Every structure is written in C-alpha cells, then in structure tokens.
Amino acid sequence: KSGWSKLRRFAALDRHWQQFRGHLGSLRDVPARSIVLIACATAVQWLARYATLGIALAWMGHRVPGMAVFLAQAVALHAGQWTGAPGGVGATDAILVEFLRPWLPFAQLASALVVWRLATFHLTLLAGGGACAWLVLRHRKNADAYVLRNEKPELIG
C-alpha cells in the first residue's frame, strides 16, 4: 500500500481516538452514583439473560451443567451478532442446539430454546417498546404543558 493510504488510516484512527477521549471526558460530568446504578442494572440484565436458559432447562426437569449452558450461550450470542439478523435468530439457536445436544435430545432442547427466546428477546423487545412509548407520551405531555404556559394571548382590536 502507498504511504498516503497508511497516513489516511492513521489520521482516521487518530480522529476516532480523540473522539473516544472526548466522550470519556464527558463522563466526568455524570454523577458517580448514576454510573454505578447503570453498571449494576447492566450486570443484573446480563446475569438474568445468561440464567434464563439454565432456569428454563431446570424448570423442564433437565439437568445440564451450568458452565456448559453459560459457555454455549457466550459463543452462540457472540456468533449471532455477526449474522445481521435481529437477535441472531437462527444462528444463535443452531449453535445452542449443537453445543447442548450431548445432554438433551433435540425435541426437549427445542422447547427450552423457545422459552429462552421468548424471555430474552421477545419479552424484552415488548418491554423496550413500552418504555419508548411511555417516554414519547411523557415528552408530548410536557411539551404541550410548556406551550400552554408560554402561549401569549393575541390582542384583539
């Protein structure tokens, strides 16, 4: 490659690094309590996501080693991100089936995966949609109240 293309790549990398540092700097304005709460909420969400398949399998009366379930999900969810499909649908499920097949027959595993998919993708999608709708309605209500408070009466006459 020519020296110019290397120089352009380096300049682009430097730009991205500067933007990253700027974004990190903006975190200084966020209260530490908020950062801790966000980190805790994220940890709880991921723990719940990784526990769901194990809970579904146990609920159906199947004993699968917890570490096998965890590792299978880690690989499957990572691979699913590369498919481009929402939630990695298809690839994630196929990988989970292949990883967990030594412990369960396909029919039993398929039913657990349906429960897992509903709990980790579809219900969270509905909850997120509901939260977005609530925020939009709340914003509209606040915006309407602002307009009413600041509306100037027209002079007649």
N, C-alpha and C positions, 0 to 999 in steps of 0.2 A: 504494500500500500504506500501511497505517496505520503510525504511529510505533512502536506496540507490536511489530509483526511485524519491523520493522527492528531494534529493540532486542533482540528474542529471537534473531534471526540473529546479531547482533554478539556477544551473550553466548555463543552456541554456538560461534562462531568463536574467541572468546577462550578458552573451555574447551579446545577442540582444540589451540590454540596452547600453552597451559600444559601439557597432557599431552605434546605433542611435545617441549617443552623438558625436561620431566621424564625422558622416555625418552633424550634426548640426554645428559642429565646422568648417567644410569646407565651410559653407555658409558665414563665416566671410570674405572669400576671394572674394566673389561676390560683385560687387558694389551695393550700396543701390538702385540706380536708376534702375538697372536690376531687382532686386527683386520686386520693386514697379510696374514696367511695366508688369512683369509676373503675379503679383497678379491682376492688372487691366484687363489684357487680359483674365485671368481665370474668373473673375467676369462678364465681358461682355459676354463670351461664355455661362456661366450658365444662365444669365438673358435672353439671346436670346433663349436658349434651353427651358426654362420654359415659355417664352412668346409665342412660336410658336404655341402651341395648342390653346391657347386663341385667337390668331390672326386668325388662320385658322377657328375657330368656328365663330368669328365675321365676317370674310370675307364671310362666307356662310350664314350669316344673323341670326345666333343663339345667343341668349342671355343666357349665363351661368355665374354664379357668379365667379369672378376671383379667389377668395380664394378656391372655390371648385375645380377649374381646377388645381390650384397650389398644393393643398394637394393631389389630385388624382395622379398627376404626381410624387410627392415626394414618395408616398407609392409605386406606380407602378414601378418606376425606381429602387427603393431600392430592391423591391422583384425580379425584373427582373435580378438583379446582381446574385442572388442565383440560377438561373436556369441553368447557364452554357452555354446558347445559346447566340450567338453574339447579343448584343443589347437587350438581354432579350426578343427576339422576341417570341410572343405567350403569355407568362405570362403577360408581361407588357401591351400588348394590351387588354387582357381579363380583367385585373384589371381596366384599364381605362374605359372599357365598363361598368363594374359593378358599378363603382363609379359615372359615369356621366349619367347613364340610367335614373335617375329621371328627368333630364332636356331635354333629347333628345331621340327620337326613335332610334333603332339600325341602321337603314339604313342611317340616317343622320349622326350619330356618326361615323359610319364606314368610310364614305367618308372623314370626318375631320381627322380621325386617319391615313388614307392613306397619306394625305398631311403631317401630322405631322411626320410620319415615314420616308417619303421621305426627308423632310427637316432636320430632326435631326439625321438620321442615314445614309441614302444612299448618300446624297449630301456631308455630312462631310467626309464620307469614301472616296468618289471620290476626294475631296479636299486634304485629307491627303495623298492619293496615289500619286496625282500630285505633292505635296510638296516633298514627298520622292523621286520620280523620278527626280525632279529638283535638289535635293541635291546630288543624286548619279551622275548625269551628270556633275554637277559643280565640284564635287570631282574628277571625272575622268579627266576632262579638266585641273584642277590644277595639278593633279598627272602627266599627260602627259607633261605639260609645265615644271614641275620640272625635269623630266627625260631628256627632251631635253636640258635644261640649264646645267645640270650636266653630260651630256654624254661626255666621253673623246674620242677624235679621236684615232683610232687604228693606230699604227705605221706600216707603210708599209716598208718592206725592208730588 
